[in-house]
Amino acid sequence: MKVKFQHGVFLELDGDPEVRAFMDLLSYNPEDTARGGSLPEIGELVTGSVAQLVDRDQQLRIRVGPPFWERAG
C-alpha cells in the first residue's frame, strides 16, 4: 500500500509491512527518466536504498536513484 502526499509517498516494504518508510519528492530520481518526474503509482514496485533512519518517528527515509545533488543538468 502506498499513500500519495504533496511532499512524497509512504511505502510498504516487502517482507515487513509494519515498517514505516517515506520517500520525499527530492529523493525520487529514478534512472527511467521517461516518467517525467512523477511519483510512482499506487501498487507500483520501486527499488531504492535507505537514506536515513528518523528515530523520533521510527521511520525509514528511502531514496530511489542518485541523490538530487548529483543529478545532471
Contacts in CASP RR format, 6 or more apart in sequence:
PFRMAT RR
TARGET T0000
AUTHOR 0000-0000-0000
METHOD contacts of the structure
MODEL  1
MKVKFQHGVFLELDGDPEVRAFMDLLSYNPEDTARGGSLPEIGELVTGSV
AQLVDRDQQLRIRVGPPFWERAG
1 12 0 8 1.000
1 17 0 8 1.000
1 42 0 8 1.000
1 43 0 8 1.000
2 9 0 8 1.000
2 10 0 8 1.000
2 11 0 8 1.000
2 12 0 8 1.000
2 40 0 8 1.000
2 42 0 8 1.000
2 43 0 8 1.000
2 44 0 8 1.000
3 9 0 8 1.000
3 10 0 8 1.000
4 39 0 8 1.000
4 42 0 8 1.000
7 24 0 8 1.000
7 25 0 8 1.000
8 22 0 8 1.000
8 23 0 8 1.000
8 24 0 8 1.000
8 25 0 8 1.000
8 28 0 8 1.000
8 39 0 8 1.000
9 22 0 8 1.000
9 23 0 8 1.000
9 39 0 8 1.000
9 40 0 8 1.000
10 20 0 8 1.000
10 21 0 8 1.000
10 22 0 8 1.000
11 21 0 8 1.000
11 22 0 8 1.000
11 23 0 8 1.000
11 46 0 8 1.000
11 62 0 8 1.000
12 21 0 8 1.000
13 19 0 8 1.000
13 21 0 8 1.000
13 60 0 8 1.000
19 60 0 8 1.000
20 57 0 8 1.000
20 58 0 8 1.000
20 59 0 8 1.000
20 60 0 8 1.000
21 59 0 8 1.000
21 60 0 8 1.000
21 61 0 8 1.000
21 62 0 8 1.000
22 59 0 8 1.000
22 60 0 8 1.000
22 61 0 8 1.000
22 62 0 8 1.000
23 46 0 8 1.000
23 61 0 8 1.000
23 62 0 8 1.000
23 63 0 8 1.000
23 64 0 8 1.000
24 61 0 8 1.000
25 39 0 8 1.000
26 68 0 8 1.000
27 51 0 8 1.000
27 61 0 8 1.000
27 62 0 8 1.000
27 63 0 8 1.000
27 64 0 8 1.000
27 67 0 8 1.000
27 68 0 8 1.000
28 37 0 8 1.000
28 39 0 8 1.000
28 40 0 8 1.000
28 64 0 8 1.000
28 65 0 8 1.000
29 63 0 8 1.000
29 64 0 8 1.000
29 65 0 8 1.000
29 66 0 8 1.000
29 67 0 8 1.000
29 68 0 8 1.000
29 71 0 8 1.000
30 46 0 8 1.000
30 64 0 8 1.000
30 65 0 8 1.000
31 65 0 8 1.000
40 46 0 8 1.000
46 64 0 8 1.000
47 64 0 8 1.000
48 62 0 8 1.000
48 63 0 8 1.000
48 64 0 8 1.000
48 65 0 8 1.000
49 62 0 8 1.000
49 63 0 8 1.000
49 65 0 8 1.000
50 60 0 8 1.000
50 61 0 8 1.000
50 62 0 8 1.000
50 63 0 8 1.000
51 61 0 8 1.000
51 62 0 8 1.000
51 63 0 8 1.000
51 67 0 8 1.000
52 60 0 8 1.000
52 61 0 8 1.000
53 59 0 8 1.000
53 60 0 8 1.000
53 61 0 8 1.000
54 60 0 8 1.000
54 61 0 8 1.000
END
